[in-house]
Amino acid sequence: MLREVVKLTLLLLLVVGCRCSDNHAFVQLPPPIAAPQGTPLVRVLLKRTSDAVSVECLWRALIKLDEKKGKTAKIVPLEPFTKLLLRLSGENLYIENLGETASEVTLETEMDGMLVLDGKRYRGRFFISVFEKTICVVNILNLECYVASVIGGEMGDRFKPAALCAQAVAARTYALWRIQSGASKKWHITAGPEAQVYGGADIESDATREATSATMGFVLTYEGRIFPAFYSSTCGGWTSSAEFVFGGKYEPPLKGGVECLYCDISPHFKWSVSVSEEELLQVARSLGAEPTSVKEVIPKESDPVGRFKFLEIITNIGILRIGTDKFRALIGRNRIRSTMFSVTKGEENKFLFSGKGWGHGVGMCQWGAEKMARLGFSTEEILKFYYPSAEITRNY
């Protein structure tokens, strides 16, 4: 009896807001955005690991265990605050708390937004399966709820409404393009900055929800086709061609060459970082070489706006060539913030990288959009500035 009283008390605290023992603040979420009929569902890969995965239900839930052996799936009710630990068991999942084995697991709570993974709450449901000897946790939710979170992850809620709405349209367009091009895959998109930053329900805000609702269903198209509406934090004064940056063929709205006179307000508009000779030698070793000294670093093959595709590292054993994007990944994307930079050799065998912007520089410049919004430009004007010849159309 005492246990039931304690559980009821915890539930009441959860509804009005509480701070749980793991120091994550859980407050009552607003209801999910009322998306119109026909709104697509997006499958977002939240985690992929060979280690055990722990998920939690903060409300009553149902777990569906699919054995994929011609048997009817088993459905088990779960009490609030149930934590599940899932481990690999061959090609299946073993759910320790239940003593059950399944090839796939679907988890959904009665109250939206009460599924927790790594301290973050998520709307929709979890689909957990084994793929290439790893446990994959995929969040399945409607596209509008996803967009509200992406705006929070990509811009936050301090940008002006017109910029937030432009971000909503770009994020929705990019996600829908991924949905259409990956319909047969276990997931459409990942949750990190390599795609779009998605952090679940807790990074929604009134501002991100309002921007989502105000642009509900609107996307960018070219001649009636959805295209990948790339964007980056700070273009550094010019946007680049998607073909130059990513390779392949892209629609004219992504041809680049837009002179951005607005992102000078960004804290990342100009940057410089010192890279030691030893760090460069480590890069060389990752390429399979074993030099003992670096003489010079030379950026090579730039586009018309000054982004470089390769670096040549001049060493005591010859010239090593590496793509600038791979170089950024090895040194750190928070240090080498873009591929628009120059390199000079300084004292103590250190190399100074001086650059502009943060990110790939294709499509919309987020800080540029913010300044345009501050100057009174509309969402439509912002989008058509960064995506020339694109149309803004309603998809659903």
C-alpha positions as CSV (number, residue, x, y, z in Angstrom):
1,M,0.0,0.0,0.0
2,L,2.8,2.4,0.9
3,R,4.5,1.7,-2.4
4,E,1.3,2.7,-4.3
5,V,1.0,5.9,-2.3
6,V,4.6,6.8,-3.1
7,K,4.1,6.1,-6.8
8,L,1.0,8.2,-6.9
9,T,2.8,11.1,-5.2
10,L,5.6,10.8,-7.8
11,L,3.1,10.9,-10.6
12,L,1.5,14.0,-9.2
13,L,4.9,15.7,-8.9
14,L,5.7,14.8,-12.4
15,V,2.6,16.5,-13.7
16,V,3.3,19.8,-12.0
17,G,7.0,19.5,-12.3
18,C,9.8,17.9,-10.4
19,R,13.6,17.4,-10.2
20,C,14.4,13.7,-10.4
21,S,17.2,12.0,-8.6
22,D,19.4,12.0,-11.7
23,N,19.4,15.8,-11.7
24,H,17.4,16.1,-14.9
25,A,14.5,18.5,-14.6
26,F,11.3,17.1,-15.8
27,V,8.4,19.5,-16.2
28,Q,5.1,19.0,-17.8
29,L,5.3,19.3,-21.6
30,P,2.8,21.1,-23.7
31,P,0.8,18.8,-25.9
32,P,2.3,17.7,-29.3
33,I,1.8,20.2,-32.1
34,A,-1.5,19.4,-33.8
35,A,-0.3,18.4,-37.2
36,P,-2.7,18.1,-40.1
37,Q,-3.8,14.8,-41.5
38,G,-1.2,13.5,-44.0
39,T,1.8,14.9,-42.0
40,P,4.7,12.5,-42.6
41,L,6.3,10.5,-39.8
42,V,10.1,10.9,-39.5
43,R,12.4,8.1,-38.2
44,V,15.3,9.7,-36.3
45,L,18.3,7.6,-35.2
46,L,19.1,8.6,-31.7
47,K,21.7,6.1,-30.7
48,R,23.6,3.2,-32.2
49,T,25.9,1.2,-30.0
50,S,27.1,-2.3,-29.3
51,D,26.8,-1.7,-25.6
52,A,23.7,-2.0,-23.5
53,V,20.9,0.6,-23.9
54,S,18.8,2.0,-21.0
55,V,15.4,3.6,-21.7
56,E,12.8,4.8,-19.3
57,C,9.1,5.4,-19.4
58,L,7.9,8.2,-17.2
59,W,4.2,7.3,-17.7
60,R,2.2,4.1,-18.3
61,A,3.4,2.5,-21.5
62,L,3.2,-0.5,-23.8
63,I,6.1,-2.5,-25.1
64,K,5.6,-4.6,-28.2
65,L,8.0,-7.5,-28.6
66,D,8.3,-8.8,-32.1
67,E,10.0,-12.2,-32.5
68,K,9.7,-12.3,-36.3
69,K,9.2,-16.0,-36.3
70,G,5.6,-16.2,-37.5
71,K,4.4,-15.6,-34.0
72,T,2.0,-12.8,-32.9
73,A,3.9,-10.0,-31.3
74,K,3.8,-9.9,-27.5
75,I,2.5,-6.7,-25.9
76,V,3.4,-6.0,-22.3
77,P,2.1,-3.1,-20.2
78,L,4.6,-1.1,-18.2
79,E,4.1,0.9,-15.0
80,P,5.3,4.5,-14.8
81,F,9.1,5.0,-14.1
82,T,9.9,1.7,-15.6
83,K,13.6,1.5,-16.7
84,L,14.4,-1.1,-19.4
85,L,17.9,-2.4,-20.0
86,L,18.4,-3.9,-23.5
87,R,21.5,-6.0,-24.5
88,L,22.6,-7.7,-27.6
89,S,21.8,-11.4,-27.7
90,G,23.1,-12.7,-31.0
91,E,20.9,-11.1,-33.6
92,N,18.2,-10.3,-31.0
93,L,17.6,-8.0,-28.1
94,Y,17.4,-9.3,-24.5
95,I,15.3,-7.1,-22.2
96,E,16.8,-7.8,-18.8
97,N,14.0,-6.4,-16.7
98,L,11.4,-8.5,-18.5
99,G,13.5,-11.6,-19.1
100,E,12.3,-11.4,-22.7
101,T,14.1,-11.8,-26.1
102,A,12.9,-10.1,-29.2
103,S,14.2,-9.1,-32.6
104,E,12.5,-5.7,-32.5
105,V,10.9,-3.6,-29.7
106,T,8.4,-0.8,-30.0
107,L,7.8,1.4,-26.9
108,E,5.1,4.0,-26.6
109,T,3.7,5.8,-23.6
110,E,0.1,6.9,-22.9
111,M,1.2,10.5,-22.4
112,D,3.3,11.9,-25.2
113,G,6.8,13.0,-24.5
114,M,7.4,10.6,-21.6
115,L,10.1,8.4,-23.1
116,V,13.6,9.0,-21.9
117,L,17.0,8.2,-23.4
118,D,20.2,9.5,-22.0
119,G,18.4,12.0,-19.9
120,K,16.3,13.5,-22.8
121,R,12.6,13.2,-23.3
122,Y,11.1,12.3,-26.6
123,R,7.7,12.5,-28.2
124,G,6.3,9.8,-30.4
125,R,7.6,6.2,-29.9
126,F,10.9,4.3,-29.8
127,F,11.6,1.5,-32.2
128,I,14.6,-0.5,-31.1
129,S,16.3,-3.2,-33.2
130,V,19.6,-4.8,-34.1
131,F,21.4,-3.7,-37.2
132,E,24.9,-4.9,-38.1
133,K,25.6,-6.1,-34.6
134,T,24.6,-2.8,-33.0
135,I,21.5,-1.7,-31.0
136,C,19.7,1.1,-32.8
137,V,17.2,3.3,-31.0
138,V,15.0,5.2,-33.5
139,N,12.5,7.8,-32.5
140,I,9.4,7.9,-34.7
141,L,7.3,11.0,-34.5
142,N,5.4,13.4,-36.7
143,L,7.4,15.9,-38.7
144,E,6.0,19.0,-37.1
145,C,7.0,18.0,-33.6
146,Y,10.5,17.1,-35.0
147,V,10.8,20.5,-36.6
148,A,10.0,22.3,-33.3
149,S,12.8,20.5,-31.6
150,V,15.3,21.1,-34.5
151,I,14.7,24.8,-34.4
152,G,15.6,24.6,-30.7
153,G,18.7,22.6,-31.5
154,E,19.8,24.7,-34.4
155,M,18.9,28.2,-33.4
156,G,17.5,28.2,-29.9
157,D,14.7,30.6,-29.1
158,R,16.5,34.0,-28.9
159,F,16.5,34.6,-32.7
160,K,13.8,36.8,-34.2
161,P,10.5,35.2,-35.3
162,A,11.2,35.7,-39.0
163,A,14.6,33.9,-38.7
164,L,13.0,31.1,-36.6
165,C,10.3,30.6,-39.3
166,A,12.9,30.5,-42.0
167,Q,14.7,27.8,-40.0
168,A,11.4,25.9,-39.7
169,V,10.9,25.9,-43.4
170,A,14.5,24.9,-44.2
171,A,14.5,22.2,-41.5
172,R,11.2,20.7,-42.7
173,T,12.3,20.8,-46.3
174,Y,15.6,19.0,-45.5
175,A,13.9,16.4,-43.4
176,L,11.2,15.7,-46.0
177,W,13.9,15.3,-48.6
178,R,15.5,12.7,-46.4
179,I,12.2,11.0,-45.8
180,Q,11.5,10.8,-49.5
181,S,15.0,9.5,-50.4
182,G,15.2,7.0,-47.5
183,A,11.8,5.5,-47.3
184,S,13.0,1.9,-47.2
185,K,15.7,2.4,-44.5
186,K,15.4,1.8,-40.8
187,W,15.9,5.5,-40.2
188,H,15.7,8.6,-42.3
189,I,18.0,10.9,-40.5
190,T,20.4,11.1,-37.5
191,A,20.1,13.5,-34.6
192,G,23.5,15.2,-34.7
193,P,25.0,18.2,-36.5
194,E,26.0,16.0,-39.5
195,A,22.3,16.2,-40.4
196,Q,20.1,18.4,-38.1
197,V,20.5,18.9,-34.4
198,Y,17.5,17.2,-32.8
199,G,17.4,17.0,-29.0
200,G,13.9,15.8,-28.2
201,A,11.0,17.5,-26.5
202,D,12.9,19.4,-23.8
203,I,14.5,21.9,-26.3
204,E,11.2,23.0,-27.7
205,S,10.0,26.4,-26.5
206,D,7.1,28.7,-27.1
207,A,9.1,30.4,-29.8
208,T,10.1,27.3,-31.7
209,R,6.6,25.9,-31.5
210,E,5.1,29.2,-32.7
211,A,7.5,29.2,-35.7
212,T,6.6,25.6,-36.5
213,S,2.9,26.3,-36.3
214,A,3.2,29.5,-38.3
215,T,4.9,27.6,-41.2
216,M,3.0,24.3,-40.9
217,G,3.5,22.1,-43.9
218,F,5.5,24.8,-45.9
219,V,8.6,23.7,-47.7
220,L,11.0,24.9,-50.4
221,T,10.8,23.5,-53.9
222,Y,12.3,24.0,-57.3
223,E,10.1,23.2,-60.3
224,G,7.8,21.3,-57.9
225,R,10.6,19.2,-56.4
226,I,11.8,19.0,-52.8
227,F,15.5,19.6,-52.5
228,P,17.9,19.3,-49.6
229,A,17.7,22.8,-48.1
230,F,21.2,22.9,-46.5
231,Y,22.1,25.6,-44.0
232,S,25.0,26.5,-41.8
233,S,25.7,28.7,-38.8
234,T,27.7,31.4,-40.4
235,C,28.7,31.6,-44.1
236,G,31.4,34.2,-43.6
237,G,30.2,36.6,-46.2
238,W,29.5,34.2,-49.2
239,T,27.6,31.0,-49.7
240,S,29.2,28.1,-51.6
241,S,27.9,25.7,-54.2
242,A,26.6,22.3,-52.8
243,E,28.3,20.7,-55.8
244,F,31.6,22.0,-54.7
245,V,31.2,21.2,-51.1
246,F,29.4,17.9,-51.2
247,G,30.0,16.7,-54.8
248,G,27.2,15.4,-57.0
249,K,24.4,17.3,-58.7
250,Y,22.0,19.7,-57.0
251,E,19.2,22.1,-57.9
252,P,19.9,25.8,-58.8
253,P,18.8,27.1,-55.4
254,L,22.0,25.5,-54.0
255,K,24.4,26.9,-56.6
256,G,25.9,29.3,-54.0
257,G,27.5,32.7,-54.8
258,V,25.1,34.6,-52.6
259,E,26.9,37.6,-51.1
260,C,25.8,37.7,-47.4
261,L,26.2,41.2,-45.9
262,Y,24.5,40.2,-42.7
263,C,26.4,37.5,-40.8
264,D,29.0,39.9,-39.5
265,I,27.0,39.9,-36.3
266,S,27.9,36.3,-35.7
267,P,30.4,35.5,-32.9
268,H,31.9,33.1,-35.4
269,F,32.3,35.5,-38.3
270,K,36.0,35.6,-37.9
271,W,38.2,33.1,-36.0
272,S,41.8,31.9,-35.6
273,V,43.3,28.9,-34.0
274,S,46.8,27.6,-33.5
275,V,47.6,24.1,-34.5
276,S,50.8,22.5,-33.3
277,E,53.2,20.6,-35.4
278,E,52.6,17.5,-33.4
279,E,48.8,17.7,-34.2
280,L,49.7,17.9,-37.9
281,L,52.0,14.9,-37.5
282,Q,49.2,13.0,-36.0
283,V,47.1,13.9,-39.0
284,A,49.9,12.6,-41.2
285,R,50.0,9.3,-39.3
286,S,46.2,8.9,-39.8
287,L,47.0,8.9,-43.5
288,G,49.6,6.2,-43.1
289,A,52.7,8.4,-43.3
290,E,55.5,8.8,-40.7
291,P,57.1,12.2,-41.1
292,T,59.1,13.8,-38.3
293,S,58.6,17.5,-39.2
294,V,56.1,19.8,-41.0
295,K,57.5,22.6,-43.1
296,E,54.3,24.2,-44.5
297,V,50.6,23.8,-44.9
298,I,49.0,25.1,-48.1
299,P,45.2,25.2,-48.8
300,K,44.4,24.0,-52.4
301,E,41.5,24.1,-54.9
302,S,39.2,26.9,-53.8
303,D,35.8,27.8,-55.1
304,P,35.1,31.4,-56.2
305,V,34.3,32.6,-52.7
306,G,37.5,31.2,-51.0
307,R,36.5,27.8,-49.5
308,F,39.2,25.2,-50.0
309,K,38.7,21.5,-50.9
310,F,42.2,20.2,-50.0
311,L,45.2,20.8,-47.8
312,E,48.8,20.0,-48.7
313,I,51.0,19.3,-45.7
314,I,54.6,19.7,-46.7
315,T,56.7,17.4,-44.6
316,N,60.3,16.1,-44.5
317,I,59.3,13.0,-46.4
318,G,57.1,14.7,-49.0
319,I,53.7,16.2,-49.6
320,L,50.6,14.8,-48.0
321,R,47.2,15.7,-49.4
322,I,44.0,15.6,-47.3
323,G,40.5,16.9,-47.8
324,T,39.7,20.0,-45.8
325,D,36.5,18.4,-44.4
326,K,38.4,15.4,-43.1
327,F,41.1,17.7,-41.7
328,R,38.4,19.6,-39.8
329,A,37.1,16.3,-38.4
330,L,40.5,15.3,-37.2
331,I,41.5,18.6,-35.7
332,G,38.0,19.4,-34.4
333,R,35.2,21.2,-36.1
334,N,34.9,23.6,-33.2
335,R,38.4,24.7,-33.9
336,I,38.7,24.7,-37.7
337,R,35.2,26.1,-38.0
338,S,35.0,26.2,-41.8
339,T,37.1,25.6,-44.9
340,M,37.4,29.3,-45.7
341,F,40.8,30.0,-44.1
342,S,44.5,30.9,-44.7
343,V,47.5,29.3,-42.9
344,T,50.7,30.9,-41.7
345,K,53.6,29.3,-39.9
346,G,54.4,31.0,-36.6
347,E,56.8,30.6,-33.8
348,E,57.5,27.3,-32.0
349,N,56.5,25.3,-35.0
350,K,52.8,26.3,-34.7
351,F,50.5,27.0,-37.6
352,L,47.9,29.7,-37.4
353,F,44.6,29.1,-39.2
354,S,42.7,32.3,-39.7
355,G,39.2,31.9,-41.2
356,K,35.7,33.1,-41.6
357,G,32.4,31.4,-40.8
358,W,31.3,28.2,-39.1
359,G,30.0,25.3,-41.1
360,H,29.9,24.3,-44.8
361,G,28.5,27.6,-46.1
362,V,25.8,26.1,-48.3
363,G,22.3,27.5,-48.4
364,M,20.9,29.6,-45.6
365,C,23.2,31.4,-43.2
366,Q,21.6,31.2,-39.8
367,W,23.2,34.3,-38.4
368,G,22.7,36.1,-41.6
369,A,19.0,35.2,-41.4
370,E,18.9,36.6,-37.9
371,K,20.3,40.0,-39.0
372,M,17.9,40.2,-41.9
373,A,15.1,39.5,-39.5
374,R,16.3,42.3,-37.2
375,L,16.4,44.6,-40.2
376,G,12.7,43.8,-41.0
377,F,13.0,41.3,-43.8
378,S,10.2,38.7,-43.9
379,T,10.6,34.9,-43.7
380,E,9.9,34.7,-47.4
381,E,12.5,37.3,-48.3
382,I,15.1,35.5,-46.1
383,L,14.5,32.2,-47.8
384,K,14.4,33.5,-51.3
385,F,17.7,35.4,-50.7
386,Y,19.6,32.3,-49.6
387,Y,17.8,29.9,-52.0
388,P,17.5,31.9,-55.3
389,S,14.8,30.6,-57.7
390,A,13.2,28.4,-55.0
391,E,9.5,28.5,-54.3
392,I,7.8,28.2,-51.0
393,T,4.9,25.8,-51.3
394,R,2.6,23.9,-48.9
395,N,3.2,20.2,-48.9
396,Y,0.4,19.1,-46.6
